[in-house]
Amino acid sequence: MKRNILITGGAGFIGSHVVRLFVNKYPDYHIVNLDKLTYAGNLANLKDIEDRPNYTFIKADIVDFEAMRRIMDEHGIDGIIHLAAESHVDRSIKDPFTFARTNVMGTLSLLQAAKEYWETLPEKYDGKRFYHISTDEVYGALELTNPEGIESPFTTAASSEHHHAYGTEFFLETTKYNPHSPYSASKASSDHFVRAYHDTYGMPTIVTNCSNNYGPYQFPEKLIPLFINNIRHRKPLPVYGKGENVRDWLYVEDHARAIDLIFHKGTIAETYNIGGFNEWKNIDIIKVIIKTVDRLLGNPEGYSDELITYVTDRLGHDMRYAIDSRKLQKELGWEPSLQFEEGIERTVRWYLDHQDWMDNISSGDYERYYEEMYKER
């Protein structure tokens, strides 16, 4: 094989899209998908490529340092795309220790295993790459200075339909870190470790910070799949506060394309922000979801509006995230390919067409299946 790439968290939402893209696009690469198969990991996400000759799945925990050393050596890993992480803010508020363990110690374990293995090779770090995927939440929050929205300063082929900004500030690669939740604090810490390994040991690292992703195979604790499922079952749609918090949304396949491009052509030791140039208030995105689901289910317009239920706001709920991705656009030529309305249409159709996948997740059957499957190993 031309390259041996380790993708961590490859059974998760974003990871499964990256694994699929690399397995299909690079038949001369050996793609090793490492996932612990926690509640958010599901091998059903990769049924279509599981038998490919250039694909291997390994169930392991990134915190297990000896396992990481063994995998690096056995598979001759020369590139790492690190997506494995605990990522749900509400869970981090209830259980911060798990987030510190996985996101900080797991990243450190992976870094050290890569460092030790690569330093044994004649070429050492030449041709190697440790690519760490992070989040825009490490930057903290932006002010909501334009509650009604103004014309966005960004222009892309995918942003012409919904072209609003809700403030004049945006997260840059140079924005000072200011995390507000245990989740974002754990990711910020892992980012610092990755950069420290470059500065201290010369390890070839890259960090990207991405905005909210949406699309197929997202675990239904996250807003968009949760609300699609709740509308289908006529369950309440819980909206934090007044629903005025603003997020920048990116279709997951566009993120996977960006990861592919940055892994191959990004500059070592650089940071790239990846965003959709696509800001939405939570309440507005919810109304788009309701309208789309009702239409596709054949419900009369406005039928599911009554399901909106305003609930107590999340602790430390950041008001606005908005990414400036122009560095990535300018240096590597990437931009989002989908307008949000088109992406939401695709996403809703996928969940409605894959109700078995959703029901399997909701029931927890997939977790019990993996427990049995790997119990004897």
ABEGO torsion letter per residue (X at the ends): XABBBBBBGAABAAAAAAAAAAAAABAABBBBBBBAGBAABBAAAAAAAAABAABBBBBBBAABAAAAAAAAAAAGBABBBBABBBABAAAAAABAAAAAAAAAAAAAAAAAAAAAAAAABAAEABGBBBBBBBBAAAAEBBBBABAAEBBBABBBAAAAABBBBABABBBBAABBBBBABAAAAAAAAAAAAAAAAAAAAGBBBBBBBBBBBBEBGBBAABAAAAAAAAAAAGBBBBBBEAGABBBBBBBAAAAAAAAAAAAAABBBGBBBBBBAGBBBBAAAAAAAAAAAAAAAAGBBBGAAAAABBBBBBBBGBBABBBBBAAAAAAAAGBBBABBAAAAAAAAAAAAAABAAAAAAAAAGAAAAAAAAAAAAX
